Amino acid sequence: MPTLFVLSHAPGADPGEAHKLTFARDGDAVILIEDAVFGAGSVETSLTRVLAGAGERGIDVFALAPDLAARGIETLLETVDYAGFVELLTQYDRAVH
């Protein structure tokens, strides 16, 4: 049962955000939206450390492009627009936010 983990809080603002990813398994995915996109930037945070190993665990990681642009953040992560976010929601059996 693949799950899409939706993270929206800034790294450090909510320690539970990064903790959610301990439940992510091979075939799951993560999308960073709103202030969570700060974890997609080049500055190391508690979230970037957790996300660094996601690919090795078979977990896809995405970031919402409009939120990155609004905050002036550049990333190497795969980005999606709003339509892509909706598409991701339809591809997974459940979403955890």
N, CA and C atoms as a LAMMPS dump frame, in Angstrom:
ITEM: TIMESTEP
0
ITEM: NUMBER OF ATOMS
291
ITEM: BOX BOUNDS ff ff ff
-5.0000000000000000e+02 5.0000000000000000e+02
-5.0000000000000000e+02 5.0000000000000000e+02
-5.0000000000000000e+02 5.0000000000000000e+02
ITEM: ATOMS id mol type element x y z
1 1 1 N 0.841 -1.172 0
2 1 2 C 0 0 0
3 1 3 C 0.893 1.246 0
4 2 1 N 1.284 1.744 -1.181
5 2 2 C 2.195 2.893 -1.246
6 2 3 C 1.555 4.16 -0.677
7 3 1 N 2.379 4.923 0.01
8 3 2 C 1.923 6.123 0.708
9 3 3 C 2.678 7.344 0.208
10 4 1 N 1.966 8.456 0.074
11 4 2 C 2.576 9.748 -0.218
12 4 3 C 2.607 10.535 1.09
13 5 1 N 3.808 10.871 1.54
14 5 2 C 3.98 11.665 2.745
15 5 3 C 4.064 13.132 2.332
16 6 1 N 3.154 13.941 2.855
17 6 2 C 3.092 15.362 2.531
18 6 3 C 3.627 16.141 3.726
19 7 1 N 4.761 16.802 3.528
20 7 2 C 5.376 17.578 4.603
21 7 3 C 5.197 19.061 4.31
22 8 1 N 4.741 19.822 5.314
23 8 2 C 4.463 21.241 5.079
24 8 3 C 5.127 22.193 6.076
25 9 1 N 5.69 21.682 7.159
26 9 2 C 6.275 22.563 8.168
27 9 3 C 7.768 22.745 7.941
28 10 1 N 8.261 23.912 8.304
29 10 2 C 9.681 24.218 8.154
30 10 3 C 10.514 23.265 8.996
31 11 1 N 11.663 22.85 8.465
32 11 2 C 12.554 21.995 9.26
33 11 3 C 12.908 22.693 10.573
34 12 1 N 12.81 21.983 11.643
35 12 2 C 13.106 22.542 12.955
36 12 3 C 11.879 23.108 13.656
37 13 1 N 10.871 23.517 12.893
38 13 2 C 9.661 24.07 13.499
39 13 3 C 8.782 22.972 14.082
40 14 1 N 8.846 21.81 13.467
41 14 2 C 8.031 20.679 13.916
42 14 3 C 8.866 19.411 13.787
43 15 1 N 9.485 18.947 14.875
44 15 2 C 10.326 17.753 14.804
45 15 3 C 9.587 16.519 14.294
46 16 1 N 8.282 16.523 14.415
47 16 2 C 7.489 15.393 13.956
48 16 3 C 7.491 15.227 12.452
49 17 1 N 7.775 16.304 11.711
50 17 2 C 7.791 16.217 10.247
51 17 3 C 8.82 15.192 9.785
52 18 1 N 10.047 15.36 10.196
53 18 2 C 11.094 14.428 9.778
54 18 3 C 10.838 13.031 10.341
55 19 1 N 10.25 12.967 11.534
56 19 2 C 9.968 11.673 12.163
57 19 3 C 8.973 10.848 11.34
58 20 1 N 8.042 11.525 10.658
59 20 2 C 7.073 10.808 9.822
60 20 3 C 7.78 9.911 8.804
61 21 1 N 8.94 10.363 8.347
62 21 2 C 9.632 9.624 7.293
63 21 3 C 10.229 8.317 7.781
64 22 1 N 10.284 8.102 9.087
65 22 2 C 10.762 6.81 9.582
66 22 3 C 9.777 5.706 9.214
67 23 1 N 8.543 6.086 8.887
68 23 2 C 7.529 5.114 8.495
69 23 3 C 7.507 4.868 6.987
70 24 1 N 8.244 5.669 6.222
71 24 2 C 8.258 5.524 4.763
72 24 3 C 9.026 4.274 4.362
73 25 1 N 8.508 3.586 3.368
74 25 2 C 9.091 2.332 2.888
75 25 3 C 9.329 2.394 1.381
76 26 1 N 10.012 1.406 0.878
77 26 2 C 10.262 1.284 -0.553
78 26 3 C 8.936 1.397 -1.304
79 27 1 N 8.891 2.259 -2.31
80 27 2 C 7.67 2.463 -3.083
81 27 3 C 6.854 3.658 -2.634
82 28 1 N 7.179 4.21 -1.463
83 28 2 C 6.498 5.402 -0.976
84 28 3 C 7.144 6.64 -1.602
85 29 1 N 6.548 7.795 -1.348
86 29 2 C 7.098 9.058 -1.836
87 29 3 C 6.86 10.147 -0.804
88 30 1 N 7.631 11.226 -0.949
89 30 2 C 7.521 12.388 -0.087
90 30 3 C 7.394 13.609 -0.985
91 31 1 N 6.499 14.517 -0.617
92 31 2 C 6.458 15.813 -1.294
93 31 3 C 6.574 16.909 -0.243
94 32 1 N 7.447 17.855 -0.528
95 32 2 C 7.646 19.005 0.346
96 32 3 C 6.824 20.162 -0.201
97 33 1 N 5.961 20.71 0.648
98 33 2 C 5.14 21.851 0.257
99 33 3 C 5.287 22.93 1.323
100 34 1 N 4.764 24.113 1.018
101 34 2 C 4.781 25.236 1.946
102 34 3 C 6.184 25.411 2.533
103 35 1 N 6.324 25.61 3.841
104 35 2 C 7.64 25.873 4.432
105 35 3 C 8.552 24.652 4.491
106 36 1 N 8.031 23.471 4.247
107 36 2 C 8.894 22.281 4.23
108 36 3 C 9.896 22.342 3.087
109 37 1 N 9.64 23.17 2.064
110 37 2 C 10.591 23.266 0.953
111 37 3 C 11.936 23.825 1.413
112 38 1 N 11.989 24.438 2.592
113 38 2 C 13.286 24.861 3.109
114 38 3 C 14.208 23.658 3.299
115 39 1 N 13.651 22.481 3.461
116 39 2 C 14.438 21.259 3.569
117 39 3 C 14.987 20.777 2.238
118 40 1 N 14.577 21.416 1.146
119 40 2 C 15.041 21.036 -0.19
120 40 3 C 16.231 21.86 -0.652
121 41 1 N 16.574 22.873 0.108
122 41 2 C 17.649 23.773 -0.294
123 41 3 C 19.029 23.239 0.039
124 42 1 N 20.013 24.092 -0.151
125 42 2 C 21.408 23.682 0.048
126 42 3 C 21.857 23.792 1.506
127 43 1 N 21.069 24.448 2.343
128 43 2 C 21.408 24.559 3.766
129 43 3 C 20.984 23.273 4.471
130 44 1 N 21.919 22.666 5.207
131 44 2 C 21.604 21.404 5.877
132 44 3 C 20.677 21.649 7.057
133 45 1 N 19.63 20.828 7.109
134 45 2 C 18.652 20.878 8.199
135 45 3 C 18.399 19.45 8.661
136 46 1 N 17.604 19.305 9.702
137 46 2 C 17.246 17.958 10.163
138 46 3 C 16.505 17.209 9.057
139 47 1 N 15.753 17.92 8.252
140 47 2 C 15.003 17.288 7.174
141 47 3 C 15.91 16.88 6.02
142 48 1 N 16.879 17.715 5.663
143 48 2 C 17.77 17.349 4.554
144 48 3 C 18.561 16.093 4.895
145 49 1 N 18.926 15.938 6.151
146 49 2 C 19.665 14.732 6.556
147 49 3 C 18.801 13.486 6.377
148 50 1 N 17.532 13.577 6.717
149 50 2 C 16.627 12.433 6.564
150 50 3 C 16.367 12.161 5.081
151 51 1 N 16.172 13.212 4.311
152 51 2 C 15.872 13.05 2.889
153 51 3 C 17.059 12.505 2.101
154 52 1 N 18.273 12.753 2.588
155 52 2 C 19.471 12.314 1.88
156 52 3 C 19.486 10.811 1.646
157 53 1 N 18.948 10.04 2.55
158 53 2 C 18.945 8.59 2.414
159 53 3 C 17.68 8.028 1.798
160 54 1 N 16.76 8.887 1.432
161 54 2 C 15.461 8.412 0.925
162 54 3 C 15.599 7.613 -0.369
163 55 1 N 16.374 8.101 -1.297
164 55 2 C 16.539 7.41 -2.577
165 55 3 C 17.098 6.009 -2.416
166 56 1 N 18.029 5.85 -1.486
167 56 2 C 18.618 4.538 -1.228
168 56 3 C 17.587 3.571 -0.65
169 57 1 N 16.559 4.125 -0.039
170 57 2 C 15.496 3.296 0.547
171 57 3 C 14.341 3.089 -0.434
172 58 1 N 14.469 3.6 -1.666
173 58 2 C 13.416 3.423 -2.664
174 58 3 C 12.266 4.398 -2.504
175 59 1 N 12.536 5.541 -1.881
176 59 2 C 11.511 6.559 -1.634
177 59 3 C 11.768 7.744 -2.566
178 60 1 N 10.777 8.091 -3.379
179 60 2 C 10.89 9.253 -4.262
180 60 3 C 10.605 10.522 -3.47
181 61 1 N 11.348 11.581 -3.786
182 61 2 C 11.181 12.856 -3.09
183 61 3 C 10.907 13.951 -4.115
184 62 1 N 9.856 14.722 -3.865
185 62 2 C 9.446 15.812 -4.743
186 62 3 C 9.331 17.088 -3.927
187 63 1 N 9.382 18.215 -4.622
188 63 2 C 9.141 19.509 -3.992
189 63 3 C 8.187 20.296 -4.887
190 64 1 N 7.315 21.058 -4.264
191 64 2 C 6.329 21.841 -5
192 64 3 C 6.995 23.11 -5.552
193 65 1 N 7.076 23.191 -6.872
194 65 2 C 7.807 24.271 -7.548
195 65 3 C 7.321 25.674 -7.172
196 66 1 N 6.01 25.929 -7.121
197 66 2 C 5.585 27.288 -6.747
198 66 3 C 6.031 27.7 -5.341
199 67 1 N 6.099 26.754 -4.419
200 67 2 C 6.548 27.076 -3.063
201 67 3 C 8.047 27.33 -3.031
202 68 1 N 8.805 26.591 -3.828
203 68 2 C 10.24 26.853 -3.946
204 68 3 C 10.47 28.255 -4.5
205 69 1 N 9.764 28.58 -5.581
206 69 2 C 9.923 29.885 -6.223
207 69 3 C 9.539 31.021 -5.279
208 70 1 N 8.469 30.849 -4.534
209 70 2 C 8.012 31.891 -3.611
210 70 3 C 9.029 32.17 -2.517
211 71 1 N 9.859 31.183 -2.206
212 71 2 C 10.848 31.334 -1.131
213 71 3 C 12.265 31.509 -1.666
214 72 1 N 12.406 31.544 -2.988
215 72 2 C 13.721 31.751 -3.595
216 72 3 C 14.681 30.604 -3.377
217 73 1 N 14.158 29.387 -3.362
218 73 2 C 14.981 28.202 -3.091
219 73 3 C 15.226 27.43 -4.379
220 74 1 N 16.472 27.07 -4.607
221 74 2 C 16.827 26.196 -5.718
222 74 3 C 17.107 24.821 -5.147
223 75 1 N 16.768 23.787 -5.916
224 75 2 C 16.936 22.421 -5.418
225 75 3 C 17.321 21.481 -6.537
226 76 1 N 17.9 20.375 -6.156
227 76 2 C 18.191 19.297 -7.101
228 76 3 C 17.092 18.247 -7.089
229 77 1 N 16.132 18.394 -6.175
230 77 2 C 15.023 17.444 -6.111
231 77 3 C 14.134 17.589 -7.333
232 78 1 N 13.397 16.539 -7.626
233 78 2 C 12.408 16.615 -8.691
234 78 3 C 11.284 17.538 -8.23
235 79 1 N 10.866 18.441 -9.106
236 79 2 C 9.816 19.388 -8.742
237 79 3 C 8.542 19.091 -9.523
238 80 1 N 7.431 19.474 -8.915
239 80 2 C 6.125 19.341 -9.56
240 80 3 C 5.355 20.64 -9.353
241 81 1 N 4.448 20.923 -10.291
242 81 2 C 3.557 22.062 -10.125
243 81 3 C 2.294 21.567 -9.423
244 82 1 N 1.281 22.438 -9.323
245 82 2 C 0.061 22.029 -8.614
246 82 3 C -0.618 20.829 -9.278
247 83 1 N -0.652 20.829 -10.603
248 83 2 C -1.267 19.699 -11.307
249 83 3 C -0.478 18.414 -11.043
250 84 1 N 0.838 18.532 -10.962
251 84 2 C 1.67 17.374 -10.653
252 84 3 C 1.444 16.867 -9.241
253 85 1 N 1.186 17.776 -8.32
254 85 2 C 0.87 17.402 -6.94
255 85 3 C -0.418 16.589 -6.911
256 86 1 N -1.422 17.064 -7.622
257 86 2 C -2.693 16.337 -7.681
258 86 3 C -2.475 14.965 -8.314
259 87 1 N -1.656 14.901 -9.352
260 87 2 C -1.364 13.627 -9.998
261 87 3 C -0.693 12.658 -9.018
262 88 1 N 0.242 13.174 -8.224
263 88 2 C 0.883 12.322 -7.21
264 88 3 C -0.147 11.776 -6.228
265 89 1 N -1.071 12.612 -5.809
266 89 2 C -2.106 12.168 -4.883
267 89 3 C -2.922 11.015 -5.449
268 90 1 N -3.118 11.001 -6.754
269 90 2 C -3.9 9.917 -7.374
270 90 3 C -3.092 8.648 -7.567
271 91 1 N -1.77 8.749 -7.535
272 91 2 C -0.897 7.589 -7.783
273 91 3 C -0.655 6.729 -6.549
274 92 1 N -0.969 7.26 -5.379
275 92 2 C -0.678 6.534 -4.135
276 92 3 C -1.976 6.153 -3.437
277 93 1 N -1.933 5.034 -2.747
278 93 2 C -3.132 4.521 -2.078
279 93 3 C -3.61 5.439 -0.963
280 94 1 N -2.685 6.108 -0.312
281 94 2 C -3.071 7.015 0.765
282 94 3 C -2.038 8.136 0.868
283 95 1 N -2.442 9.211 1.512
284 95 2 C -1.558 10.346 1.774
285 95 3 C -1.56 10.606 3.272
286 96 1 N -0.379 10.898 3.807
287 96 2 C -0.222 11.205 5.226
288 96 3 C 0.31 12.625 5.31
289 97 1 N -0.405 13.469 6.038
290 97 2 C 0.025 14.861 6.186
291 97 3 C 0.131 15.203 7.648
